[in-house]
């Protein structure tokens, strides 16, 4: 017979522990962490501006030496959603 007490204890620990990270960090999040505070703030401001496309942002970051593709920028902009990245909003 299986050890149900041990299984229950193990499952209980899973629900009490914080979830582990799922996959690699977002490319935009990595770029933001590498930038100085002022530049990172400006990038965040642009990311929150609906009239600027993800392609424009990706092209600008890439031309400045931060390689990123437009779909990664779009996913970062949807962070917190089911189809967004894991970066905090």
Backbone torsions as a table, in degrees:
resi	resn	phi	psi	omega
1	UNK	NA	142.4	-178.5
2	UNK	-72.6	153.4	179.4
3	UNK	-82.9	87.9	-177.5
4	UNK	-70.1	-30.8	178.3
5	UNK	-64.0	-42.9	178.1
6	UNK	-64.5	-39.3	178.9
7	UNK	-66.2	-44.0	178.8
8	UNK	-60.9	-43.0	179.3
9	UNK	-63.5	-42.5	-179.9
10	UNK	-65.4	-42.6	179.0
11	UNK	-66.2	-37.5	177.6
12	UNK	-63.0	-40.8	177.8
13	UNK	-61.6	-38.1	179.5
14	UNK	-61.1	-38.1	-178.1
15	UNK	-77.7	-18.4	-178.7
16	UNK	-94.5	-20.7	-178.8
17	UNK	-85.6	148.1	175.6
18	UNK	-66.8	147.6	-179.6
19	UNK	-66.1	145.3	177.5
20	UNK	-78.2	163.2	179.4
21	UNK	-66.0	144.6	179.6
22	UNK	-110.9	105.4	174.7
23	UNK	78.0	-179.6	-177.6
24	UNK	-72.8	161.6	178.6
25	UNK	-68.9	149.5	177.7
26	UNK	-58.5	139.3	179.2
27	UNK	-59.7	-41.8	179.7
28	UNK	-66.4	-39.4	177.2
29	UNK	-61.4	-40.5	177.4
30	UNK	-62.4	-45.8	179.7
31	UNK	-60.8	-46.5	-179.7
32	UNK	-59.4	-38.4	179.4
33	UNK	-68.6	-26.3	-178.8
34	UNK	-83.2	-21.0	-175.0
35	UNK	-82.5	156.4	172.9
36	UNK	-68.8	163.5	-172.5
37	UNK	-56.6	-47.2	-177.7
38	UNK	-64.1	-43.4	180.0
39	UNK	-67.7	-41.8	178.7
40	UNK	-61.5	-39.6	178.6
41	UNK	-63.5	-40.3	178.9
42	UNK	-65.9	-40.7	177.4
43	UNK	-62.8	-43.0	177.6
44	UNK	-60.5	-41.1	178.7
45	UNK	-61.2	-44.8	179.6
46	UNK	-66.2	-39.2	178.7
47	UNK	-61.1	-30.3	-178.9
48	UNK	-88.5	1.1	-179.0
49	UNK	-93.5	108.1	-175.1
50	UNK	-61.0	-29.1	-177.1
51	UNK	-74.9	-7.8	178.5
52	UNK	-103.5	125.2	-175.0
53	UNK	-77.6	158.2	176.2
54	UNK	-62.5	-34.0	177.7
55	UNK	-64.9	-43.9	178.1
56	UNK	-60.7	-43.0	-179.7
57	UNK	-65.7	-46.1	179.8
58	UNK	-61.3	-43.3	179.6
59	UNK	-63.0	-41.3	-179.8
60	UNK	-66.6	-45.5	179.0
61	UNK	-63.8	-43.3	-179.6
62	UNK	-63.8	-41.3	-179.9
63	UNK	-67.7	-17.1	177.4
64	UNK	-97.4	9.1	175.8
65	UNK	96.0	7.2	179.4
66	UNK	-111.8	92.8	-174.8
67	UNK	-67.3	120.3	177.5
68	UNK	-155.2	147.0	178.6
69	UNK	-102.2	155.9	-177.3
70	UNK	-56.4	-40.5	178.5
71	UNK	-61.7	-33.2	177.4
72	UNK	-67.6	-38.5	177.5
73	UNK	-65.7	-44.5	179.8
74	UNK	-61.8	-42.0	179.3
75	UNK	-64.0	-40.6	178.5
76	UNK	-63.8	-38.3	179.6
77	UNK	-64.3	-25.1	179.1
78	UNK	-94.1	12.2	-175.5
79	UNK	-52.0	145.1	-177.0
80	UNK	91.3	-19.4	177.4
81	UNK	-89.9	168.1	-177.9
82	UNK	-65.6	-23.8	179.8
83	UNK	-111.2	19.8	179.4
84	UNK	-107.2	-178.8	178.9
85	UNK	-81.8	177.7	-176.6
86	UNK	-92.4	1.0	179.1
87	UNK	-61.2	146.7	177.9
88	UNK	-66.2	147.0	178.9
89	UNK	-80.2	NA	NA
